[in-house]
Amino acid sequence: MTLLPLPALTDNYIWMLHDGRQALVVDPGEAAPVLDALRSTGLPLQAILVTHHHGDHVGGVQALREATGAQVYGPANERMPEPLTRLAQGDAVTALGLQWQVLDVPGHTSGHIAYYCPDVDGAPVLFCGDTLFSGGCGRLFEGTPAQMQASLDALAALPGGTRVCCAHEYTLSNLKFARAVEPRNAALLQYSSACEALRQQARPTLPSLMDTERAINPFLRTRVAEVARAAHGFDAQVDPNDAVAVLAALRQWKNEFR
């Protein structure tokens, strides 16, 4: 299997996975990068997986469906370009001979889903849209801090070797914020240097690994004492023993962070 992040729009990645015979793509915010990749590889498009309804994730769906006849899958409880197969927690999609488990991960949007396969060439793969980023998480446009905390807990429970395929190249800005939260986190400092080197070479920082995210991502570390103290320092009303309150403070801090 070949896993490719196709750059799109300003800072999106459309993920393409192919086996040399057929391909699937995730969250095609525009059609052109996918059509270009299909032409260059000579592959047909079997499936389009969509995590949530925002335009930078669905903008290319209709054109790709019309051009390729690919089957479209998306969240059960969001307004989506029809026709599509609607999915929720406990459902599964079979594509490229692999079974993709569907996870409900609300927070960024109210019906956001993710796709997880436990074995793609020997290691798991997660397509998580805008719920989890490397070093960060999505803004809470529709969901609540409690929903986002539960969603991130569910993703953080996946195996450490899971390849985390986020939908945006936000890593450096997220890590700048993470260092403000945990300035003495050695794993975070090392990872930041590695990601900065990748971006200097115009290379993607993604996919990340779940083990890495658990070590460096403050939004997966709301129960870590230093992270909780930092959130309390931002907002003295925050109970450092309340992970949801810590996450809410971190998200507001990140919204304001420059």
C-alpha positions in Angstrom: 0.0 0.0 0.0 1.1 3.5 -0.8 -0.1 6.4 1.5 0.2 9.9 0.1 -0.8 13.3 1.4 -1.9 15.4 -1.6 -1.5 19.1 -0.9 -4.7 21.1 -1.6 -6.1 24.6 -1.1 -3.9 26.5 1.4 -2.8 24.0 3.9 -5.1 20.9 3.5 -4.0 17.4 2.8 -6.2 15.0 0.8 -5.0 11.6 1.8 -4.7 9.0 -1.0 -4.1 5.3 -0.3 -3.6 2.9 -3.2 -2.5 -0.7 -3.7 -1.2 -0.2 -7.3 -4.6 -1.3 -8.7 -7.2 1.0 -7.1 -7.2 4.1 -4.8 -9.2 5.7 -2.1 -9.1 9.3 -1.0 -10.1 11.1 2.2 -11.6 14.5 2.5 -11.2 15.9 -1.0 -11.6 19.6 -0.6 -10.9 20.1 -4.3 -10.9 17.6 -7.2 -7.9 18.7 -9.2 -5.1 17.3 -7.0 -6.9 13.9 -6.9 -7.5 13.9 -10.6 -3.9 14.8 -11.2 -2.7 11.9 -9.0 -5.1 9.5 -10.6 -3.8 10.4 -14.1 -0.2 10.2 -13.0 -0.7 6.7 -11.5 -3.2 5.4 -14.0 -5.4 4.2 -11.1 -9.2 4.2 -10.8 -10.8 5.7 -7.7 -12.7 3.2 -5.7 -13.9 5.1 -2.7 -14.1 8.6 -1.2 -14.1 8.8 2.6 -15.4 12.0 4.2 -15.0 12.9 7.9 -17.2 16.0 8.2 -19.2 18.6 6.2 -16.8 21.6 6.0 -16.3 22.9 2.5 -12.5 22.3 2.5 -13.2 18.6 3.0 -16.2 18.1 0.6 -15.6 20.7 -2.1 -14.3 18.2 -4.6 -16.6 15.3 -3.8 -19.2 15.9 -6.5 -16.7 16.4 -9.3 -14.8 13.3 -8.3 -17.9 11.2 -8.1 -19.0 12.4 -11.6 -15.5 11.8 -13.0 -14.7 8.5 -11.5 -17.9 6.8 -10.3 -16.3 6.3 -6.9 -18.5 5.4 -3.9 -18.8 8.2 -1.3 -19.0 7.5 2.4 -19.6 10.2 5.1 -21.0 11.0 8.5 -24.6 10.0 9.3 -25.6 13.2 11.0 -24.2 16.0 8.9 -25.4 17.7 5.8 -23.4 16.2 3.0 -23.3 16.1 -0.8 -25.7 13.3 -1.9 -25.7 10.5 -2.8 -23.5 8.9 -0.2 -23.4 6.0 2.3 -23.9 7.4 5.8 -21.9 6.0 8.6 -21.7 6.2 12.4 -19.8 4.5 15.3 -19.8 0.7 14.9 -20.1 0.8 11.1 -17.4 -0.3 8.8 -16.3 0.3 5.2 -14.5 -2.2 3.0 -12.2 -0.4 0.5 -8.9 -1.7 -1.1 -9.7 -5.0 0.5 -9.3 -3.4 4.0 -11.9 -2.9 6.6 -12.2 0.6 8.0 -13.8 1.0 11.4 -15.9 4.1 11.8 -15.5 6.2 15.0 -17.8 9.0 16.2 -15.5 11.9 17.2 -17.7 15.0 17.6 -16.2 18.3 18.8 -14.9 20.1 15.8 -18.3 19.5 14.2 -21.3 17.8 15.8 -21.2 14.7 13.6 -17.5 14.3 12.8 -16.3 10.7 12.2 -12.9 9.1 11.7 -11.8 6.0 9.9 -9.4 3.4 11.5 -7.9 0.3 10.0 -5.8 -1.8 12.4 -3.6 -3.3 9.7 -2.3 -1.5 6.6 0.9 -3.2 5.7 1.5 -4.2 9.3 0.6 -1.0 11.1 -2.7 0.8 11.8 -3.9 3.9 10.0 -6.2 6.6 11.3 -7.9 9.2 9.1 -9.0 11.8 11.7 -10.0 14.8 9.7 -10.0 17.9 11.9 -10.5 16.3 15.3 -6.8 15.5 16.0 -3.9 17.4 14.6 -0.2 16.8 15.2 0.4 18.8 18.4 -3.2 20.1 18.5 -6.9 19.5 17.9 -9.6 21.2 15.9 -11.5 24.3 17.0 -14.9 23.6 18.7 -17.2 25.0 16.0 -20.2 22.9 16.8 -19.3 20.5 19.6 -18.6 20.9 23.3 -15.3 20.5 25.3 -16.8 17.4 26.9 -17.4 15.9 23.4 -13.9 16.8 22.2 -12.3 15.3 25.4 -14.2 12.1 24.9 -13.3 12.0 21.2 -9.6 12.6 21.9 -9.6 10.0 24.6 -11.0 7.5 22.2 -8.3 8.3 19.6 -5.5 8.3 22.2 -6.5 4.8 23.2 -5.6 3.5 19.7 -2.3 1.6 19.4 0.9 3.6 19.7 2.0 2.7 16.2 -1.1 4.1 14.6 -0.3 6.5 11.7 -2.2 9.7 12.4 -3.4 11.2 9.1 -4.6 14.7 9.8 -6.2 16.9 7.2 -4.1 20.1 7.7 -0.4 21.0 7.8 -0.8 22.9 11.1 2.0 21.1 12.9 4.5 23.9 13.4 2.0 26.4 14.8 0.5 23.7 17.0 4.0 22.9 18.4 4.7 26.5 19.1 1.7 26.6 21.3 2.5 23.2 22.9 5.9 24.5 23.9 4.2 27.4 25.7 2.2 24.9 27.6 5.0 22.4 28.3 8.3 24.2 27.8 10.3 21.5 29.6 8.9 18.5 27.6 12.0 17.0 26.1 10.0 14.8 23.6 8.2 17.9 22.4 11.4 19.9 21.9 12.9 17.0 19.9 9.8 16.5 17.8 9.6 20.2 17.1 13.1 20.3 15.7 12.4 17.3 13.5 9.2 18.9 12.1 10.9 22.2 11.5 13.6 20.4 9.5 10.9 18.6 7.4 9.1 21.9 6.6 12.4 23.6 5.6 12.7 20.8 3.0 9.0 21.4 2.0 8.2 17.9 3.2 5.0 17.0 5.1 5.2 16.6 8.9 2.4 13.9 8.6 1.5 11.2 9.2 2.4 11.4 12.9 2.3 8.4 15.3 -0.1 8.1 18.2 2.8 7.3 20.5 4.3 10.7 19.5 1.0 12.5 20.0 0.5 11.1 23.5 4.0 12.4 24.4 3.8 15.9 22.9 0.2 17.0 22.2 -1.3 19.0 25.1 -4.8 18.2 24.1 -4.1 14.5 24.7 -2.3 15.4 28.0 -5.1 17.2 29.9 -4.5 14.9 32.9 -0.8 15.6 33.0 0.1 17.9 35.9 2.2 20.4 34.1 -0.5 20.8 31.4 -3.2 21.2 33.9 -1.1 23.8 35.8 -0.5 25.7 32.6 -4.3 25.8 31.8 -4.9 27.0 35.3 -2.3 29.7 34.8 -4.2 30.9 31.7 -7.6 30.8 33.5 -7.5 30.8 37.3 -11.1 29.5 37.3 -10.0 26.2 35.8 -10.0 23.1 38.1 -6.7 21.4 37.2 -8.3 18.1 38.2 -11.1 18.4 35.6 -9.8 17.3 32.2 -12.7 18.8 30.3 -12.1 22.2 32.0 -8.4 21.9 31.2 -9.2 21.1 27.5 -11.6 24.0 27.3 -9.0 26.4 28.7 -6.3 25.1 26.4 -8.6 25.4 23.3 -9.4 29.1 24.2 -5.8 29.8 24.9 -4.8 28.3 21.5 -7.6 30.4 19.8 -5.9 33.5 21.2 -2.3 32.4 20.9 0.1 34.2 18.5 
